[in-house]
Amino acid sequence: MREFKYITIDGNTPYERGKQHGEAARELIALGLDRYHRKFKAPWETVREKAERYVEFLTADYSDLLDEIRGIGDGAGVDFEDMMVLNTRYELSKFPFAKECTTFAVLPDASENRHVYLGMNWDNARWMQDSSLLFHVNEQNGIRYFCMTEAGQLIRHGFNNFGVGIVTNNLDSKADTDGVGVPTNFMRRRVITSRSMEEAVDHIVSAPRAVSCNLMIGSENGTIDLEVNPKYDIRIMPDNGILTHANHFRVHRELEKDFDQAFFRDVRLYSLLERRRGSINPEFIQDCLKDHYRENPESGEAVCNHDERWAVTIASQIYDLTAKEAFVCCGNPCEGTYRHYSL
């Protein structure tokens, strides 16, 4: 069975940590950049120029993360501008919209051992699986975190030693623009180094945004889902100790650019988890994430997604925020094995 490359990073400056990332993931970064060269229809210089627009906007409040990206580039022998493409790829890929991911949280009153679980099936183009990896990072300032990301990116999903975690999924709204805001990778990176859920939420709601995204944040004390777009940040709370989300707005549906009932993977996942409410454990969650039920067999909307036209499940992740442990499967969970990692 395939496994994601696992890298340990230990450094006391953003640049140093970035350089370790770049050196360890040099081949995967080159592979990812090659795939993005093919993905974007515009000339690569145009793509780089679009990514560079964010630099001046980010300098005041995110200079540390820009330094980390410079370190990644230097470690990998890649231009800073190319690294900015990787770290704004969510924004640059918004047009057209892609269906990405099903997320969930399970609170203590719904779990077997009174733990908090957070996780997702990460859906995207199959080639992205080849250029993604896992990190265990020690910032030497009291913060350690475990995360999954595409090689060269600051972070996609993960959790830290304070029990704060984040998983996300794509949203598409009529309010999205091609303007400049705080890229989602930068917001996620702030969350993963937060010492409380309250601090994490503040990083999200205070960030100016140009596009929509759904961010589910968990801690040992609870979870919250944030549907954010350029106009609103909407907070959704768990229902009977369970919270799920997919690629549609549950609030302010009028913002939906292309509202489609087939997007309701979250309803299916909620119904599966709810069957064992009060006795949910990682093994049962794994079974739920392998589900292939589809309302419409042609929709490509199963929780465990195999639809090559849109997206496939390239990673399945379960984070135990109480025990500070992770269970990660490379590829579709129905075909792979969940590996155990401990922070």
HUDA-V395429 format. One line per field, one symbol per residue. phi: phi as a letter, one per 40 degrees, with the letter a starting at -180 (. if undefined). psi: psi as a letter, one per 20 degrees, with the letter a starting at -180 (. if undefined). A space follows every 50 residues. Layout:
phi: ???
psi: ???
This chain:
phi: .cbccbbbbaabbdccccccdcccbdccccccccccdcccccdccccccc ccdcccccdcbbccccccccccccccgbddcccccccbccccccbccbcb gbbaabcdcbccbgcbbbaabcbacdccccbbabbbbbcgbgbbababac dgccabaiabccgcbabaacbbbcccbccbacccdcccccccbccacccc ccccccccbbbcabbbbbacciaabbcbacbbbbbbbcbfgbbbabcacc bfcccccacadccccccccccccccbdgbcbdccddcccccbcbdbdccg bcdccbcccbabccabbbbccccfbbbbbcgcccbbbcccbbc
psi: qqqqqppppoqjqggghghgggghkghhgggghghhghgphqqhhggghg hhhhghhihgikhhhhhghgggghhikqqhhhhhghijhgghjhnrqqoo qpqrqprhiirhjkrpqqaroopaphhhhhkqrqqopoikjipqqprqrp piqgqgqarrijjprpqrqqqpriiqrjapaoqhhhghhhgijqirhggg hhhghippqirqqpoppqriiarqpooqrihqoppprqokjqpqqblqph qliiiphmpphiilhhgghghghhhkpikprhggggghijpjppgoijhk kqgopjoihfqroiqppppoigilqqoppoaphiiappqpqp.
